[in-house]
Amino acid sequence: MASPVPRADGVSSLRMAKNDELSSESDAIESTEGTTLAARFQALLSVAESISSCREPEELFGRLAAELQRVVRFDFVGASCYDHERGVVRGAMLETGSTALVPREEMVAKETPHAIVIESQQPLIVSDTGAETRWPERMAMIRNDGIGSFCVLPLTTIHTRLGTLGFARRDRATYTDAEVQFMGEVAKLVAVAIENAMAFGEIGRLKDKLAEERLYLESEIRNEQSFEHIIGDSPALRRTLQQVETGRSSRWRSSHRPIRRSCFSAKRARARSCSRGPSTTEATAATARS
């Protein structure tokens, strides 16, 4: 082996070569990290643009999986919504390469990994589902799905804690800090998209309810013939209004019967006088004139 050539400054050429090699490796690593960061930043922009107009969960998670697979490795992506009043979570999961969002069984939140994430608002990483002893029932279901490791992140907006977002792999894996940080940024975007979709759906339900109430009111107005200005719908009030209406109709009929009878009597009298011929007074007056 050749001995290193001494230099005037006391540094051997072998040491210099080693330093140059380390420097080249460091530059390559920095270049790779820079490329990865740029790709993830671009992916975030694409995710924000892609899911902002999504109104259905299938569409949202389909686009999410398509955008993120370029920068993060995962085999499943899913979300769980937290019901604060009932203390349960309802979830759905999408397998990469599929467009079907498979619903998950509703479970008590405390019996799942989601409870820790929702309460602490911190990511949860399970690198080996086979070695995880917490949440035995839920972990058995996860292992049956073929999941070897997963990462769960909070879905939270400034208004509320919606639930969790999860990424999973079939193999056992350790998620790096950079991957977790990136997925956390993705979770923030997904939380806003889900909240917007929920608000959009609520607006639609309110519009439908308003349309139903309008039709009901229009029907009531058509059915009511009088007393529209009176507010109330109690049985006692309706009986009183019915009695007033009945009395008013009776008075109208009684006030019009004599008029009709007098008209008919006059007609019948004129008819009888015509049939009997001229009366005695009329005959006397005719004789005097002659």
Summary of the structure (lengths in Angstrom):
residues: 290
radius of gyration: 44.4
end to end distance: 177.8
largest distance: 178.5
contacts: 722
relative contact order: 0.08
helix: 58%
strand: 14%
